[in-house]
Amino acid sequence: MKKHDESYRLLFSIPRMIIELLRGFFGQAWVDRMDFETLERVNSSYVSPKLRRRETDIVWRARLKDGRPVYVYLLLELQSSVQKYMAVRLMVYVGLLYQDLIKRGELSPDGKLPLVIPIVLYNGEERWWAPLQLADLIEEVDPEADLFRPSFACKLIDAGSYALDDLAAQESNAVAALFWLEKTPEPEGLQQGIDRLAKDLDQPEDGELRSAFASWLLLVRFADEDELPDTLGLEDFRTMLTKRAVEWNEKLLERGRQEGEAGLVLRLLEQKFGPLDARSRKRVTSAGKDQLDAWTDRILVAEKISDVFRES
């Protein structure tokens, strides 16, 4: 998981991913007023030493076309569980960012703070259900007292909540391609996703992003740790990933055949000896092909289950 986190963080440390995240997954007019030529990464080391600094926090700054700055605070949640009090945690980190901006004097001419857009990018299996408005986490007391409930909202981008067809429709959007690759079935969708990336990332300036995607695919899909150059040429990218996709699909097919054979052995055992205990079931599902073949032959003549599992 840590390596997955690092490869995901690498992707969103590249300007194009932030631009296409905002353009493809916000659908709000203010995004069109951004001058993305001014987009730059901001050091997030402002977090208080007493708080654990999150390695997955990413802060970007860009200016609106009228010159005003807007900060994008991206919190990557690469885990399977939803955090109920995420809005509280984000409020703390945004508050620390504002304190740092005040200290450094990054204010408007009339002393106002810049806008910060807090985003939770979540890719867990469970769909997100926690409140995104801080006020929804605070108990209501009285209409007058409730005026003091803090107003703080964050934007959720739940990668797994988007339909494959909707992601496929976002042409040339690398973030949509990432979400699509995470969600598409194996093995049939993998080559299609690689072909899409090769088409979308076909410019010389995309070399860094090609390398980041290759690292992510190698770690997440191929469980490999190959070292890659900082920038990867298009043909090298396509050739390497296509080769890995073929190898990966062959492994998946072999695994599917083995799982099917294990299922057959389990059914034969239960038909002859009745329900199996958990230890026996695990023994069958974790066995290799040769062992499964040997057990299949023994089932036909065995009088008790221990005869099947006896040591040769």
C-alpha positions in Angstrom: 0.0 0.0 0.0 2.8 2.4 0.8 4.3 2.0 -2.7 0.9 2.4 -4.2 0.5 5.6 -2.2 3.9 6.9 -3.4 3.1 6.1 -7.1 -0.3 7.9 -6.8 1.3 10.9 -5.1 3.9 11.0 -7.9 1.0 11.2 -10.5 -0.6 14.1 -8.7 2.7 15.9 -8.3 2.6 16.6 -12.1 0.7 19.8 -13.2 -1.4 18.2 -15.9 -3.0 15.8 -13.4 -4.1 18.7 -11.2 -5.4 20.7 -14.2 -7.4 17.7 -15.6 -8.7 16.8 -12.1 -10.2 20.3 -11.8 -11.5 20.5 -15.4 -12.9 17.0 -15.5 -14.3 16.5 -12.0 -15.6 19.9 -10.8 -17.7 21.3 -13.7 -17.8 24.7 -12.1 -17.3 28.1 -13.9 -14.5 29.3 -11.6 -12.2 26.6 -13.0 -12.5 28.2 -16.4 -11.3 31.5 -14.9 -8.1 29.9 -13.7 -4.8 30.8 -15.4 -3.1 27.4 -15.3 0.1 28.8 -16.8 0.7 30.1 -13.2 0.2 26.7 -11.6 3.0 25.8 -9.1 3.5 23.3 -6.3 3.7 24.8 -2.8 5.8 23.4 0.0 3.4 21.8 2.6 6.0 21.8 5.4 3.9 24.3 7.3 2.2 21.6 9.3 2.8 22.0 13.1 5.7 19.7 14.4 3.2 18.5 17.1 1.0 17.0 14.3 2.0 14.1 12.1 2.9 15.5 8.7 1.0 13.7 6.0 3.1 12.6 3.1 0.0 12.4 0.8 -0.9 16.1 1.2 -0.3 18.1 -2.0 -0.8 21.8 -2.2 -0.9 23.7 -5.5 -1.3 27.4 -6.2 -2.6 29.1 -9.4 -3.9 32.5 -10.1 -7.2 33.5 -11.5 -7.1 35.4 -14.8 -7.6 38.6 -12.9 -4.4 37.8 -10.8 -5.9 36.6 -7.6 -4.3 33.4 -6.1 -6.3 30.3 -5.4 -4.8 27.3 -3.5 -5.8 23.8 -4.2 -5.3 21.5 -1.1 -5.4 17.9 -2.3 -5.6 15.3 0.4 -5.0 11.8 -1.0 -7.0 9.1 0.9 -5.6 5.8 -0.5 -7.3 3.4 1.9 -10.4 1.2 2.0 -12.1 2.8 4.9 -14.1 6.1 5.0 -13.0 8.6 7.6 -16.1 10.0 9.3 -14.4 13.1 10.7 -12.4 14.0 7.5 -14.0 17.5 7.4 -12.5 18.2 10.9 -9.1 17.0 9.8 -9.1 19.0 6.7 -10.2 22.1 8.6 -7.1 21.7 10.8 -4.8 21.4 7.9 -6.3 24.3 6.0 -6.1 26.4 9.2 -2.4 25.6 9.4 -2.0 26.6 5.8 -3.7 29.9 6.5 -1.5 30.6 9.5 1.5 30.0 7.3 0.2 32.4 4.6 -0.4 35.1 7.3 3.1 34.6 8.6 4.6 35.0 5.1 2.3 38.0 4.3 0.6 36.3 1.3 -2.5 38.4 1.6 -4.6 40.6 -0.8 -4.0 44.4 -0.8 -6.8 44.8 1.7 -5.5 42.1 4.0 -7.7 39.2 3.0 -6.6 35.6 2.7 -6.6 33.7 -0.6 -9.2 31.1 -1.3 -8.3 27.5 -0.5 -10.2 24.7 -2.2 -9.8 21.5 0.0 -10.2 18.3 -2.1 -10.4 14.7 -0.8 -9.3 12.3 -3.5 -10.5 8.9 -2.3 -10.0 5.6 -4.0 -11.2 3.0 -1.4 -13.5 0.2 -2.3 -16.3 1.4 0.0 -18.3 4.3 -1.4 -17.8 7.5 0.6 -20.6 8.3 3.1 -19.0 10.7 5.6 -20.2 14.4 5.8 -18.3 16.9 3.7 -19.7 19.8 5.6 -18.2 20.4 9.0 -21.6 21.7 10.3 -23.2 18.3 9.6 -20.8 16.8 12.2 -21.8 19.2 15.0 -24.9 18.8 17.1 -27.7 21.4 16.8 -28.5 23.2 20.0 -30.6 26.3 19.4 -31.3 28.5 16.4 -29.3 31.4 17.8 -26.5 29.3 19.2 -26.3 27.3 16.0 -25.1 30.5 14.2 -21.7 29.7 15.7 -21.5 26.3 14.0 -18.4 26.7 11.7 -19.0 26.7 8.0 -16.4 24.6 6.3 -16.8 22.4 3.2 -14.5 20.1 1.2 -14.9 18.7 -2.2 -14.9 14.9 -2.5 -13.7 13.1 -5.6 -14.5 9.4 -5.1 -12.6 7.6 -7.8 -14.7 4.4 -7.6 -18.0 6.2 -7.9 -17.8 7.1 -11.6 -19.2 4.8 -14.3 -16.8 3.3 -16.7 -18.7 4.8 -19.7 -18.5 8.3 -18.2 -14.8 8.0 -17.6 -14.2 6.7 -21.1 -16.1 9.7 -22.5 -13.6 12.1 -21.0 -11.1 12.0 -23.8 -7.6 13.1 -23.3 -8.2 13.4 -19.5 -5.3 11.5 -17.8 -7.2 11.5 -14.4 -10.2 9.9 -16.0 -7.8 7.3 -17.6 -6.4 6.6 -14.1 -9.8 6.1 -12.5 -10.8 3.9 -15.5 -7.7 1.7 -15.2 -8.4 1.3 -11.5 -11.9 0.2 -12.1 -11.9 -1.7 -15.4 -12.1 -5.5 -15.2 -9.0 -7.6 -15.7 -7.6 -8.8 -18.1 -9.7 -7.5 -21.0 -9.6 -3.9 -20.1 -5.9 -3.5 -19.4 -4.7 -3.4 -23.0 -7.5 -1.0 -23.8 -6.4 1.3 -21.0 -2.8 1.2 -22.1 -3.8 2.1 -25.6 -5.7 5.0 -24.3 -2.8 6.3 -22.3 -0.4 5.9 -25.3 -2.9 8.0 -27.3 -3.4 10.6 -24.5 0.2 11.0 -23.5 1.8 11.3 -27.0 3.5 14.6 -26.7 7.2 15.1 -25.9 6.4 17.1 -22.8 4.3 14.1 -21.4 7.5 12.1 -20.8 7.4 12.7 -17.0 3.7 11.7 -16.8 4.3 8.6 -18.9 7.0 7.5 -16.4 4.7 8.2 -13.5 1.9 6.2 -15.1 4.3 3.4 -15.9 5.5 3.3 -12.2 1.9 3.2 -11.0 0.9 0.4 -13.4 4.0 -1.6 -12.6 3.4 -1.4 -8.8 -0.4 -1.7 -8.8 -1.2 -3.9 -11.7 1.9 -5.9 -12.4 3.3 -6.1 -8.8 6.7 -5.2 -10.2 9.4 -2.7 -9.0 11.3 -1.9 -12.1 13.3 1.3 -12.1 12.2 3.8 -14.7 13.8 6.9 -16.2 12.5 10.3 -15.2 10.9 10.6 -18.6 9.8 7.8 -20.8 9.6 7.9 -24.6 6.2 7.1 -26.2 7.3 4.0 -28.0 9.3 2.7 -25.0 6.2 3.3 -22.9 3.8 1.5 -25.2 6.2 -1.4 -25.8 7.0 -2.0 -22.1 3.4 -1.8 -20.9 2.1 -4.0 -23.8 4.7 -6.6 -23.0 3.7 -6.5 -19.3 0.0 -6.7 -20.1 0.5 -9.9 -22.1 2.5 -11.4 -19.3 0.0 -10.3 -16.7 -3.0 -11.6 -18.7 -1.2 -15.0 -19.0 -0.8 -15.1 -15.3 -4.4 -14.2 -14.7 -5.6 -16.9 -17.1 -3.4 -19.5 -15.3 -4.6 -18.3 -11.9 -8.2 -18.6 -13.2 -7.6 -22.2 -14.3 -6.0 -23.1 -11.0 -8.9 -21.5 -9.0 -11.3 -23.5 -11.2 -9.5 -26.7 -10.5 -9.4 -25.9 -6.7 -13.2 -25.3 -6.8 -13.7 -28.7 -8.5 -11.6 -30.5 -5.8 -13.6 -28.7 -3.0 -16.9 -29.8 -4.6 -15.7 -33.4 -5.0 -14.5 -33.5 -1.4 -17.7 -32.2 0.0 -19.9 -34.5 -2.1 -17.9 -37.5 -0.7 -17.0 -36.5 2.8 -19.5 -33.7 3.7 -18.7 -30.0 4.6 -15.0 -29.2 5.0 -13.4 -27.3 7.9 -11.8 -24.0 7.3 -8.2 -25.5 7.4 -9.0 -28.1 4.7 -10.6 -25.5 2.5 -7.6 -23.2 2.8 -5.3 -26.1 2.1 -7.1 -26.7 -1.2 -7.4 -23.1 -2.3 -3.7 -22.5 -1.7 -2.4 -25.7 -3.4 -0.5 -25.8 -6.7 -1.7 -27.5 -9.9 0.3 -30.7 -9.4 -1.0 -31.1 -5.8 -4.6 -30.5 -6.9 -4.2 -33.2 -9.7 -2.9 -35.7 -7.2 -5.7 -35.0 -4.7 -8.3 -35.4 -7.5 -7.0 -38.8 -8.3 -7.1 -39.9 -4.6 -10.7 -38.7 -4.0 -11.9 -41.5 -6.3 -10.5 -44.3 -4.1 -10.1 -42.6 -0.6 -12.3 -44.0 2.2 -11.7 -41.0 4.5 -10.5 -37.4 3.9 -7.1 -38.0 5.5 -6.4 -40.5 2.7 -6.7 -37.6 0.2 -4.3 -35.3 2.1 -1.8 -37.9 3.1 1.9 -37.1 2.5 3.2 -38.9 -0.6 
